[in-house]
Amino acid sequence: EQQTEKPTPPSPPISEDFDGEPRLSLFPRVGDFRPAGDDTERMQYWRTFLEHVVKTSGVAEGAGRDNSRAFALRSIKSLSSVGFFSPLAVEPSTSYRVTFYLRGNLPPEGEAGIGALEYDRFLWIADQFTSVLFEKHFIRFHKGIRLNGKQSWDRHEFTFETSPETGMIHLVLFREGEHNREPVFFDDIRIEKAAATGPENSLD
């Protein structure tokens, strides 16, 4: 029986403007972890919330910077954190730059933005990790850019360096904290290697 080779995992440089074929594979996430498989009650709640996130967020026509498409992300009243993540293969001990544009009207205690989670190897898992899987492979977190208040398509940028053990990141688009009914919109997301000789653009 012939073995099928795994496809090459997605890796930077990647630019996503949400207008053509998707370049970032975005998977929903609710809270910090997916419940364990034997916790049927929590799993049922989690799946219900996950379906709600998928239904209320996603690519929005005419919402982008030039009336093109953008990615809309809405908070959910009973949840402190919702988002979408994109698994990307990265190189160890390497600096990466993330740039994006965001529009929204966030409440005083609400935040949105993009961050990154580092893991030790690329995992072909299109689902939020359980706490066990997370603890086995997680290396560190980069908070990236966190925004609140009124945002009007400003450009945001941060850089981070992977650890010597890192093989994958989850690039995370998130909406956290206080709920409101207005979505936040992401557009023109790009991740690429940062020039080693360039200026330091990390915004903490």
Protein Blocks (a to p, Z undefined) as FASTA:
>chain_A
ZZdddddddddddddehlmccfbdcdddehjbdcdfklmmlmmmmmmmmmmmmmmgccde
hkamnopacddddddfkbcbdcddddddddehiacdddddddddddfkbccdddddddfb
dcddfbdcdfklmmmmpcbdcekjadehjdehiacdddddddfkbcbdcdddddehjddf
bdcddehiadddddfkbccfbeZZ
